[in-house]
Amino acid sequence: MSSGWTTKALAVLAKDIRTELRTRYSLNALFMFAFTTLVVVSFSLGQLSLGVQVLSALYWIIIFFASMSALSGVFVKEEDAKTAQTLRLFARPSVIYAGKLIYNILLLTILCALLTPLYVAFMNVTVPDWPLFLVVILLGIIGLSGATTIIGAIVAKANVRGALFAVLSFPVLLPLLVAAIGGTDAALVGTGWAGAENHIKLLVAYAVIMITASAVLFDFVWNG
Amino acid sequence: MVRKYLQIGLFVLIAGVIYFSFTTPAPQQIIGEASRIFYYHIPMAWLTVVAYAINLIYAIRFLKTRSELDDFRSHWSAELGTMFCVLATISGSLFAKVTWGVYWTWSEPRMLSIFILLLIYGAYLSLRAAIPTPERKGIISATYSIFAFPTVPFFIFIMPRMMQSLHPADSVVDKNLHFTMGGTVLPIFLVSLFSFTVLYFWLLGLGIRLHKVQLARFEEA
């Protein structure tokens, strides 16, 4: 882990941010997908007074499906533009993985920063415990990106990418979704940190395990 | 020749299990006749785990050796495991209807975990179908199978603590690791477990032999 490693990982990240800012394709797609889903949900269920459990489940369902539309993009676009080979020459696989992972985390963080206020407004949610709510969302984002970044690299090598990405991600993400929904639930009920303790532990453990497993296995996918 | 006798032996054992599992008294008096499914359901669930474990072992080996045969073993074991997984899910679901009154419930951790296994290996098999080059197919799918594995402990160890289980925890062994089955139940169960396990390994070997023959023919042509 020399300083060269960090510099190069940040260079990969900077390159992805720069190309994204030229078109804003994945951020637009991600946000519009999430926003449309939110509006549909709010439009169809807005008349009903929904319980907290339903609200927290809906929030994560929106995030899950929106992220399925965009998170594989970081690797798919490299394969499509035939730039993957150049990237292989530029740095070690772990460097690429780190850059892409941070990029996905940033992408989802921006999405959630835009979506969460809209969600609170549209679904008429009262949040008694904002710090806990935000911590659960942030941990959820890290786990979600940690597990799906390598799956993005996997589907980039396959033929039918869109559907396959969701199919491959869902079973792996299920523990995360259960914990994130439970934690959000605790934040919306207002049971405080004690009520969400197990969920937060599970979210942290999940993110650590998935990012470690990805870091070990990424070499095989990237050079495979 | 030896193989022939082993096949006949396996046939006799499984026929014996089928015969005795229906003619002896039901294993569980309260549930009654329906509890006979236990002779088949537990071996199926066990073989699901065995087949997927072998898939994982050969996936790891394949990444080291890059031998096409290891990839085939891994893939074939996943297909067999999926067959056993479907059988275990169906037999478990039928038994759930009889004993708990519902075919399916999400509040039961073992139903959840076997369902997740089905999803993971369904995804694994569709991933294989979507990659055209054989070499890459092996590497990518082996990676996915290893990557998906760490989620399994979440369902086996963590989820059951977060929800109540309806499964009898002491149907095979109790808390002091003594067998809880009496009379004719234990021998029939053990023979069933043994013969279905042999059946799985026979199917595994059969597929591998067939694959080798096809490879040899392909090379001749």
Interface residues (C-beta under 8 A of the other chain):
Chain A: I150 I151 I154 K157 A158 N159 V160 L164 V167 L168 F170 P171 V172 L174 P175 V178 N198 L202 Y206 I209 M210 A213 S214 L217 F220 V221 G224
Chain B: L63 I116 L119 I120 G122 A123 S126 L127 A130 I131 P132 R136 I139 I140 A142 T143 Y144 I146 F147 A148 P150 T151 F154 F155 I158 M159 M162
